[in-house]
Amino acid sequence: MSGVNGDKSRFNRVRKQKLARRIRNRELFKAASQVKPPAASASHKKPVGA
């Protein structure tokens, strides 16, 4: 059923869940995009010459 056809309690509960999930996901992706990977140290470079 839909919100129009009378199942308002379930429809609104699911609607609020969807909205809350979107907000949580936006915050999660925003936080994940701000985290930068650590810079590679000098020990990861290949030795020069042989």
C-alpha positions in Angstrom: 0.0 0.0 0.0 1.0 3.6 -0.4 0.6 6.7 1.8 -2.3 7.7 -0.4 -4.1 4.4 0.1 -4.2 4.5 3.9 -1.0 2.8 5.2 0.3 6.1 6.5 2.0 4.7 9.6 4.2 2.3 7.7 4.7 4.7 4.8 5.9 7.5 7.1 8.1 5.2 9.1 9.8 3.9 6.0 10.1 7.4 4.5 11.8 8.6 7.7 14.2 5.7 7.6 15.1 6.4 4.0 15.7 10.1 4.7 17.9 9.3 7.8 19.9 6.7 5.7 20.6 9.3 3.0 21.8 11.8 5.6 24.0 9.2 7.3 25.5 8.1 3.9 26.2 11.7 2.9 28.1 12.3 6.1 29.9 9.1 5.8 31.0 9.8 2.2 32.0 13.4 3.1 34.1 12.1 5.9 35.7 9.4 3.8 36.6 11.9 1.0 38.4 14.1 3.5 40.7 11.4 4.8 43.9 11.4 2.8 46.1 8.3 2.5 49.5 8.6 4.3 52.4 9.8 2.2 54.8 7.1 1.0 58.1 7.2 3.0 61.6 7.0 1.5 61.8 3.3 2.5 59.3 2.4 -0.2 61.5 3.7 -3.1 63.5 1.4 -5.2 67.3 1.6 -4.8 69.2 3.8 -7.3 71.8 2.0 -9.4 72.9 -1.6 -8.9 
